[in-house]
């Protein structure tokens, strides 16, 4: 069993404090979740901070998820009273709808202000999410520029910056925030499998063992189609089969297990086994 992980860089403490300080300036909060793990990719502290703010939940990387499971999560969050939108920040799918949805969430407030004779002003929003969930890529799509530094390394964004998305839409970017510890070991595994935390934080053999066991349980047909692995195959035998198939061999035809770990995680992250959902209701 995985030990409880303490993983909270100093800039993330600072980020939480800044969010608390800036939240009063916001008209609406955009919460960005990974569609494959709508629970594991949300810091519970964030929901505590934004609980009284109008919120739009964005399910990012929608095409990487198992659609039927993702739809269950959409219904769950909508049942909690949130407006939701499935998007893909990489391709721009549904990103153009975010402004419209934000206005929908704020319609009553905007109408009240107009009745009071207040002049319309730009909607101020904040985008919150864990590292590597696609915030910077989404912001670049919204602003049609490379306004923020992007990359596949978790924790790229380290400071806050205001970004003008349009004449009536302004966004305050913030660094991604994880939590000080993962109470549930599954959360750590799910974040590691999808690349939300750096690969070396958890032992890769443990992560891949969890991933292959998960696939055996929930997606046995896809596992068989991709690697020709029978469902009763043990973990080490699965690694041997994959290693031989993909040529991950050392001298003497021994299996290069480190390469096999990389192959499995890369295949999962690049949708080589189809859309996958790791969080289940």
C-alpha atoms as a printed R data frame, in Angstrom:
    type eleno elety resid chain resno       x       y       z
1   ATOM     1    CA   UNK     A     1   0.000   0.000   0.000
2   ATOM     2    CA   UNK     A     2   1.280   3.445  -0.903
3   ATOM     3    CA   UNK     A     3   2.397   5.620   1.982
4   ATOM     4    CA   UNK     A     4   0.671   8.945   2.527
5   ATOM     5    CA   UNK     A     5   2.433  11.505   0.334
6   ATOM     6    CA   UNK     A     6   3.451  14.956   1.493
7   ATOM     7    CA   UNK     A     7   3.840  17.075  -1.632
8   ATOM     8    CA   UNK     A     8   3.182  20.770  -1.352
9   ATOM     9    CA   UNK     A     9   5.877  23.128  -2.749
10  ATOM    10    CA   UNK     A    10   6.141  26.507  -1.021
11  ATOM    11    CA   UNK     A    11   4.688  28.431  -3.958
12  ATOM    12    CA   UNK     A    12   1.454  26.447  -3.561
13  ATOM    13    CA   UNK     A    13   0.967  27.678   0.013
14  ATOM    14    CA   UNK     A    14   1.470  31.177  -1.363
15  ATOM    15    CA   UNK     A    15  -1.004  30.497  -4.166
16  ATOM    16    CA   UNK     A    16  -3.749  29.420  -1.754
17  ATOM    17    CA   UNK     A    17  -3.227  32.591   0.259
18  ATOM    18    CA   UNK     A    18  -3.391  34.727  -2.894
19  ATOM    19    CA   UNK     A    19  -6.584  32.998  -4.004
20  ATOM    20    CA   UNK     A    20  -8.219  33.795  -0.670
21  ATOM    21    CA   UNK     A    21  -7.103  37.418  -0.989
22  ATOM    22    CA   UNK     A    22  -8.266  37.855  -4.584
23  ATOM    23    CA   UNK     A    23 -11.495  35.855  -4.516
24  ATOM    24    CA   UNK     A    24 -13.566  38.872  -3.437
25  ATOM    25    CA   UNK     A    25 -12.591  40.670  -6.667
26  ATOM    26    CA   UNK     A    26 -14.028  37.884  -8.826
27  ATOM    27    CA   UNK     A    27 -17.484  37.813 -10.398
28  ATOM    28    CA   UNK     A    28 -17.189  34.130 -11.270
29  ATOM    29    CA   UNK     A    29 -14.678  31.323 -10.762
30  ATOM    30    CA   UNK     A    30 -13.710  28.837 -13.467
31  ATOM    31    CA   UNK     A    31 -12.771  25.473 -11.972
32  ATOM    32    CA   UNK     A    32 -10.804  23.305 -14.379
33  ATOM    33    CA   UNK     A    33 -10.944  19.551 -13.799
34  ATOM    34    CA   UNK     A    34  -9.332  16.663 -15.649
35  ATOM    35    CA   UNK     A    35 -12.209  14.746 -17.234
36  ATOM    36    CA   UNK     A    36 -10.474  11.445 -16.459
37  ATOM    37    CA   UNK     A    37 -10.400  12.218 -12.725
38  ATOM    38    CA   UNK     A    38 -13.024  14.818 -11.776
39  ATOM    39    CA   UNK     A    39 -12.573  14.107  -8.067
40  ATOM    40    CA   UNK     A    40  -8.817  13.480  -7.797
41  ATOM    41    CA   UNK     A    41  -8.039  16.602  -9.858
42  ATOM    42    CA   UNK     A    42  -9.831  18.957  -7.475
43  ATOM    43    CA   UNK     A    43  -8.266  20.260  -4.287
44  ATOM    44    CA   UNK     A    44 -11.003  20.203  -1.614
45  ATOM    45    CA   UNK     A    45  -9.542  23.425  -0.167
46  ATOM    46    CA   UNK     A    46 -10.484  25.246  -3.360
47  ATOM    47    CA   UNK     A    47 -14.169  24.355  -2.992
48  ATOM    48    CA   UNK     A    48 -14.068  25.684   0.572
49  ATOM    49    CA   UNK     A    49 -12.630  28.996  -0.649
50  ATOM    50    CA   UNK     A    50 -15.060  29.490  -3.561
51  ATOM    51    CA   UNK     A    51 -18.228  28.051  -1.968
52  ATOM    52    CA   UNK     A    52 -20.093  31.377  -2.046
53  ATOM    53    CA   UNK     A    53 -18.907  32.409  -5.514
54  ATOM    54    CA   UNK     A    54 -20.706  31.799  -8.825
55  ATOM    55    CA   UNK     A    55 -18.766  28.914 -10.373
56  ATOM    56    CA   UNK     A    56 -18.480  27.257 -13.772
57  ATOM    57    CA   UNK     A    57 -16.922  23.785 -13.763
58  ATOM    58    CA   UNK     A    58 -14.937  22.932 -16.879
59  ATOM    59    CA   UNK     A    59 -14.204  19.293 -17.653
60  ATOM    60    CA   UNK     A    60 -10.957  19.507 -19.631
61  ATOM    61    CA   UNK     A    61  -9.373  16.806 -21.817
62  ATOM    62    CA   UNK     A    62 -12.878  15.530 -22.495
63  ATOM    63    CA   UNK     A    63 -11.769  13.320 -25.376
64  ATOM    64    CA   UNK     A    64  -9.300  11.434 -23.140
65  ATOM    65    CA   UNK     A    65 -12.061  10.285 -20.784
66  ATOM    66    CA   UNK     A    66 -14.542   7.438 -20.942
67  ATOM    67    CA   UNK     A    67 -17.597   9.358 -22.163
68  ATOM    68    CA   UNK     A    68 -20.210   7.374 -20.226
69  ATOM    69    CA   UNK     A    69 -18.328   7.791 -16.922
70  ATOM    70    CA   UNK     A    70 -17.667  11.472 -17.641
71  ATOM    71    CA   UNK     A    71 -21.395  12.036 -18.205
72  ATOM    72    CA   UNK     A    72 -22.067  10.529 -14.758
73  ATOM    73    CA   UNK     A    73 -19.698  13.100 -13.220
74  ATOM    74    CA   UNK     A    74 -21.354  15.915 -15.168
75  ATOM    75    CA   UNK     A    75 -24.717  14.890 -13.735
76  ATOM    76    CA   UNK     A    76 -23.184  14.643 -10.259
77  ATOM    77    CA   UNK     A    77 -21.751  18.187 -10.293
78  ATOM    78    CA   UNK     A    78 -24.878  19.605 -11.885
79  ATOM    79    CA   UNK     A    79 -26.828  17.915  -9.094
80  ATOM    80    CA   UNK     A    80 -24.649  19.919  -6.685
81  ATOM    81    CA   UNK     A    81 -25.918  23.101  -8.369
82  ATOM    82    CA   UNK     A    82 -22.990  23.862 -10.682
83  ATOM    83    CA   UNK     A    83 -23.173  24.755 -14.353
84  ATOM    84    CA   UNK     A    84 -20.711  22.561 -16.262
85  ATOM    85    CA   UNK     A    85 -19.057  22.464 -19.664
86  ATOM    86    CA   UNK     A    86 -16.951  19.745 -21.289
87  ATOM    87    CA   UNK     A    87 -13.979  21.172 -23.190
88  ATOM    88    CA   UNK     A    88 -10.586  20.364 -24.678
89  ATOM    89    CA   UNK     A    89  -8.084  23.176 -24.209
90  ATOM    90    CA   UNK     A    90  -5.589  21.542 -26.575
91  ATOM    91    CA   UNK     A    91  -7.879  21.496 -29.611
92  ATOM    92    CA   UNK     A    92 -10.089  24.395 -28.514
93  ATOM    93    CA   UNK     A    93 -13.219  22.239 -28.479
94  ATOM    94    CA   UNK     A    94 -16.102  24.129 -26.772
95  ATOM    95    CA   UNK     A    95 -13.683  26.783 -25.453
96  ATOM    96    CA   UNK     A    96 -15.592  29.515 -27.301
97  ATOM    97    CA   UNK     A    97 -18.664  28.668 -25.175
98  ATOM    98    CA   UNK     A    98 -16.996  29.592 -21.873
99  ATOM    99    CA   UNK     A    99 -17.782  33.313 -22.143
100 ATOM   100    CA   UNK     A   100 -21.425  32.544 -22.956
101 ATOM   101    CA   UNK     A   101 -21.698  30.117 -20.033
102 ATOM   102    CA   UNK     A   102 -20.085  32.627 -17.658
103 ATOM   103    CA   UNK     A   103 -22.671  35.213 -18.670
104 ATOM   104    CA   UNK     A   104 -25.405  32.619 -18.114
105 ATOM   105    CA   UNK     A   105 -24.166  31.932 -14.568
106 ATOM   106    CA   UNK     A   106 -24.057  35.686 -13.878
107 ATOM   107    CA   UNK     A   107 -27.314  36.607 -15.667
108 ATOM   108    CA   UNK     A   108 -29.288  37.458 -12.513
109 ATOM   109    CA   UNK     A   109 -26.440  39.556 -11.122
110 ATOM   110    CA   UNK     A   110 -25.937  41.395 -14.424
111 ATOM   111    CA   UNK     A   111 -29.689  42.070 -14.706
112 ATOM   112    CA   UNK     A   112 -29.792  43.411 -11.121
113 ATOM   113    CA   UNK     A   113 -26.903  45.767 -11.822
114 ATOM   114    CA   UNK     A   114 -28.575  47.070 -14.954
115 ATOM   115    CA   UNK     A   115 -31.837  47.714 -13.059
116 ATOM   116    CA   UNK     A   116 -29.807  49.769 -10.591
117 ATOM   117    CA   UNK     A   117 -28.475  51.787 -13.515
118 ATOM   118    CA   UNK     A   118 -24.948  50.450 -13.122
119 ATOM   119    CA   UNK     A   119 -22.832  50.455 -16.255
120 ATOM   120    CA   UNK     A   120 -21.687  47.063 -17.554
121 ATOM   121    CA   UNK     A   121 -18.041  46.326 -16.807
122 ATOM   122    CA   UNK     A   122 -15.809  43.442 -17.816
123 ATOM   123    CA   UNK     A   123 -16.520  40.143 -16.096
124 ATOM   124    CA   UNK     A   124 -13.635  39.313 -13.773
125 ATOM   125    CA   UNK     A   125 -12.815  35.645 -13.402
126 ATOM   126    CA   UNK     A   126 -10.194  33.370 -11.926
127 ATOM   127    CA   UNK     A   127  -9.236  29.966 -13.289
128 ATOM   128    CA   UNK     A   128  -8.343  27.346 -10.704
129 ATOM   129    CA   UNK     A   129  -7.022  23.851 -11.112
130 ATOM   130    CA   UNK     A   130  -4.228  21.466 -10.223
131 ATOM   131    CA   UNK     A   131  -0.865  21.557 -12.057
132 ATOM   132    CA   UNK     A   132  -0.810  20.166 -15.583
133 ATOM   133    CA   UNK     A   133  -4.590  20.141 -15.915
134 ATOM   134    CA   UNK     A   134  -4.317  22.430 -18.963
135 ATOM   135    CA   UNK     A   135  -4.869  25.919 -17.511
136 ATOM   136    CA   UNK     A   136  -2.163  27.688 -19.483
137 ATOM   137    CA   UNK     A   137  -3.240  26.043 -22.738
138 ATOM   138    CA   UNK     A   138  -6.845  27.031 -22.062
139 ATOM   139    CA   UNK     A   139  -5.884  30.636 -21.338
140 ATOM   140    CA   UNK     A   140  -3.926  30.780 -24.591
141 ATOM   141    CA   UNK     A   141  -7.011  29.504 -26.432
142 ATOM   142    CA   UNK     A   142  -9.253  32.065 -24.737
143 ATOM   143    CA   UNK     A   143  -6.896  34.965 -25.366
144 ATOM   144    CA   UNK     A   144  -5.795  33.734 -28.819
145 ATOM   145    CA   UNK     A   145  -2.163  34.229 -27.857
146 ATOM   146    CA   UNK     A   146   0.691  32.653 -25.960
147 ATOM   147    CA   UNK     A   147  -0.081  34.825 -22.963
148 ATOM   148    CA   UNK     A   148   1.206  32.207 -20.532
149 ATOM   149    CA   UNK     A   149   4.055  29.753 -20.548
150 ATOM   150    CA   UNK     A   150   2.856  26.219 -21.289
151 ATOM   151    CA   UNK     A   151   4.449  22.840 -20.903
152 ATOM   152    CA   UNK     A   152   3.904  19.242 -19.851
153 ATOM   153    CA   UNK     A   153   5.885  19.654 -16.649
154 ATOM   154    CA   UNK     A   154   3.594  20.055 -13.649
155 ATOM   155    CA   UNK     A   155   3.921  23.401 -11.914
156 ATOM   156    CA   UNK     A   156   4.906  25.614 -14.870
157 ATOM   157    CA   UNK     A   157   2.804  28.615 -13.772
158 ATOM   158    CA   UNK     A   158   4.368  30.121 -10.631
159 ATOM   159    CA   UNK     A   159   2.871  33.621 -10.386
160 ATOM   160    CA   UNK     A   160  -0.431  35.425 -10.838
161 ATOM   161    CA   UNK     A   161  -1.113  37.597 -13.879
162 ATOM   162    CA   UNK     A   162  -4.149  39.435 -15.264
163 ATOM   163    CA   UNK     A   163  -5.041  38.548 -18.847
164 ATOM   164    CA   UNK     A   164  -7.546  40.430 -21.003
165 ATOM   165    CA   UNK     A   165  -9.558  37.803 -22.858
166 ATOM   166    CA   UNK     A   166 -11.876  40.306 -24.557
167 ATOM   167    CA   UNK     A   167 -13.294  43.787 -23.988
168 ATOM   168    CA   UNK     A   168 -15.738  42.382 -21.429
169 ATOM   169    CA   UNK     A   169 -13.850  39.399 -20.001
170 ATOM   170    CA   UNK     A   170 -10.755  39.562 -17.771
171 ATOM   171    CA   UNK     A   171  -9.014  36.638 -16.143
172 ATOM   172    CA   UNK     A   172  -6.582  36.325 -13.269
173 ATOM   173    CA   UNK     A   173  -4.321  33.322 -13.756
174 ATOM   174    CA   UNK     A   174  -2.991  31.493 -10.711
175 ATOM   175    CA   UNK     A   175  -0.537  28.626 -10.175
176 ATOM   176    CA   UNK     A   176  -1.965  25.149  -9.833
177 ATOM   177    CA   UNK     A   177  -2.662  23.965  -6.312
178 ATOM   178    CA   UNK     A   178  -2.446  20.418  -4.980
179 ATOM   179    CA   UNK     A   179  -3.109  19.520  -1.361
180 ATOM   180    CA   UNK     A   180  -0.549  18.931   1.408
181 ATOM   181    CA   UNK     A   181  -1.148  15.174   1.460
182 ATOM   182    CA   UNK     A   182  -3.176  12.558  -0.333
183 ATOM   183    CA   UNK     A   183  -5.416  10.955   2.288
184 ATOM   184    CA   UNK     A   184  -6.600   8.368  -0.227
185 ATOM   185    CA   UNK     A   185  -3.740   6.491  -1.956
186 ATOM   186    CA   UNK     A   186  -5.874   6.179  -5.104
187 ATOM   187    CA   UNK     A   187  -5.750   9.953  -5.586
188 ATOM   188    CA   UNK     A   188  -1.945   9.835  -5.740
189 ATOM   189    CA   UNK     A   189  -2.001   6.989  -8.232
190 ATOM   190    CA   UNK     A   190  -4.573   8.680 -10.451
191 ATOM   191    CA   UNK     A   191  -2.591  11.928 -10.503
192 ATOM   192    CA   UNK     A   192   0.611  10.019 -11.293
193 ATOM   193    CA   UNK     A   193  -0.931   7.935 -14.081
194 ATOM   194    CA   UNK     A   194  -2.246  11.025 -15.871
195 ATOM   195    CA   UNK     A   195   0.951  13.055 -15.340
196 ATOM   196    CA   UNK     A   196  -0.476  15.642 -12.938
197 ATOM   197    CA   UNK     A   197   2.429  15.012 -10.565
198 ATOM   198    CA   UNK     A   198   6.000  14.339 -11.602
199 ATOM   199    CA   UNK     A   199   6.749  10.731 -12.463
200 ATOM   200    CA   UNK     A   200   9.432  10.349  -9.810
201 ATOM   201    CA   UNK     A   201   7.229  11.315  -6.840
202 ATOM   202    CA   UNK     A   202   5.779   7.791  -6.700
203 ATOM   203    CA   UNK     A   203   7.684   4.588  -7.573
204 ATOM   204    CA   UNK     A   204   6.899   3.959 -11.240
205 ATOM   205    CA   UNK     A   205   6.553   0.214 -10.732
206 ATOM   206    CA   UNK     A   206   3.794   0.860  -8.178
207 ATOM   207    CA   UNK     A   207   2.053   3.328 -10.480
208 ATOM   208    CA   UNK     A   208   2.168   0.982 -13.475
209 ATOM   209    CA   UNK     A   209   1.036  -1.971 -11.364
210 ATOM   210    CA   UNK     A   210  -1.952   0.074 -10.199
211 ATOM   211    CA   UNK     A   211  -2.668   1.190 -13.793
212 ATOM   212    CA   UNK     A   212  -2.551  -2.305 -15.292
213 ATOM   213    CA   UNK     A   213  -4.635  -3.742 -12.447
214 ATOM   214    CA   UNK     A   214  -7.181  -0.950 -12.999
215 ATOM   215    CA   UNK     A   215  -7.296  -1.713 -16.721
216 ATOM   216    CA   UNK     A   216  -7.745  -5.429 -16.018
217 ATOM   217    CA   UNK     A   217 -10.713  -4.583 -13.788
218 ATOM   218    CA   UNK     A   218 -12.485  -1.911 -15.852
219 ATOM   219    CA   UNK     A   219 -11.143  -2.205 -19.414
220 ATOM   220    CA   UNK     A   220 -10.048  -5.844 -19.974
221 ATOM   221    CA   UNK     A   221 -10.964  -5.862 -23.680
222 ATOM   222    CA   UNK     A   222  -8.864  -2.790 -24.405
223 ATOM   223    CA   UNK     A   223  -5.942  -4.253 -22.465
224 ATOM   224    CA   UNK     A   224  -6.207  -7.441 -24.524
225 ATOM   225    CA   UNK     A   225  -6.491  -5.547 -27.807
226 ATOM   226    CA   UNK     A   226  -3.508  -3.302 -27.116
227 ATOM   227    CA   UNK     A   227  -1.096  -5.772 -25.558
228 ATOM   228    CA   UNK     A   228  -2.640  -9.220 -26.218
229 ATOM   229    CA   UNK     A   229  -2.785  -9.796 -22.470
230 ATOM   230    CA   UNK     A   230  -5.250 -12.239 -20.948
231 ATOM   231    CA   UNK     A   231  -7.177 -11.003 -17.925
232 ATOM   232    CA   UNK     A   232  -5.713 -13.614 -15.585
233 ATOM   233    CA   UNK     A   233  -2.110 -12.674 -16.425
234 ATOM   234    CA   UNK     A   234  -0.039 -11.632 -13.396
235 ATOM   235    CA   UNK     A   235   1.630  -8.208 -13.238
236 ATOM   236    CA   UNK     A   236   5.208  -9.292 -13.916
237 ATOM   237    CA   UNK     A   237   4.043 -11.491 -16.810
238 ATOM   238    CA   UNK     A   238   2.154  -8.533 -18.276
239 ATOM   239    CA   UNK     A   239   5.351  -6.483 -18.203
240 ATOM   240    CA   UNK     A   240   7.227  -9.320 -19.933
241 ATOM   241    CA   UNK     A   241   4.597  -9.587 -22.682
242 ATOM   242    CA   UNK     A   242   4.613  -5.821 -23.310
243 ATOM   243    CA   UNK     A   243   8.423  -5.670 -23.222
244 ATOM   244    CA   UNK     A   244   8.804  -8.419 -25.815
245 ATOM   245    CA   UNK     A   245   6.107  -6.953 -28.062
246 ATOM   246    CA   UNK     A   246   7.566  -3.462 -28.026
247 ATOM   247    CA   UNK     A   247  11.231  -4.427 -28.112
248 ATOM   248    CA   UNK     A   248  11.984  -3.086 -24.640
249 ATOM   249    CA   UNK     A   249  14.926  -5.418 -24.169
250 ATOM   250    CA   UNK     A   250  18.358  -5.276 -22.589
251 ATOM   251    CA   UNK     A   251  21.371  -7.353 -23.571
252 ATOM   252    CA   UNK     A   252  20.662 -11.053 -23.325
253 ATOM   253    CA   UNK     A   253  16.992 -10.448 -24.240
254 ATOM   254    CA   UNK     A   254  16.158  -9.409 -20.674
255 ATOM   255    CA   UNK     A   255  13.155  -7.122 -20.261
256 ATOM   256    CA   UNK     A   256  13.918  -3.424 -19.763
257 ATOM   257    CA   UNK     A   257  11.215  -2.804 -17.183
258 ATOM   258    CA   UNK     A   258  11.914   0.919 -16.966
259 ATOM   259    CA   UNK     A   259  11.126   1.268 -20.664
260 ATOM   260    CA   UNK     A   260   7.991  -0.835 -20.217
261 ATOM   261    CA   UNK     A   261   6.779   1.526 -17.476
262 ATOM   262    CA   UNK     A   262   7.277   4.451 -19.849
263 ATOM   263    CA   UNK     A   263   5.459   2.641 -22.667
264 ATOM   264    CA   UNK     A   264   2.405   1.877 -20.522
265 ATOM   265    CA   UNK     A   265   2.092   5.384 -19.070
266 ATOM   266    CA   UNK     A   266   2.651   7.015 -22.474
267 ATOM   267    CA   UNK     A   267   0.001   4.787 -24.063
268 ATOM   268    CA   UNK     A   268  -2.517   5.693 -21.343
269 ATOM   269    CA   UNK     A   269  -1.818   9.425 -21.580
270 ATOM   270    CA   UNK     A   270  -1.963   9.446 -25.386
271 ATOM   271    CA   UNK     A   271  -5.282   7.564 -25.628
272 ATOM   272    CA   UNK     A   272  -3.742   4.440 -27.133
273 ATOM   273    CA   UNK     A   273  -6.177   2.422 -25.009
274 ATOM   274    CA   UNK     A   274  -9.115   4.707 -25.760
275 ATOM   275    CA   UNK     A   275 -10.824   7.137 -23.419
276 ATOM   276    CA   UNK     A   276 -10.228   6.161 -19.791
277 ATOM   277    CA   UNK     A   277 -11.819   7.331 -16.556
278 ATOM   278    CA   UNK     A   278 -10.060   6.580 -13.281
279 ATOM   279    CA   UNK     A   279 -12.388   8.263 -10.786
280 ATOM   280    CA   UNK     A   280 -15.653   6.405 -10.292
281 ATOM   281    CA   UNK     A   281 -18.813   7.514  -8.499
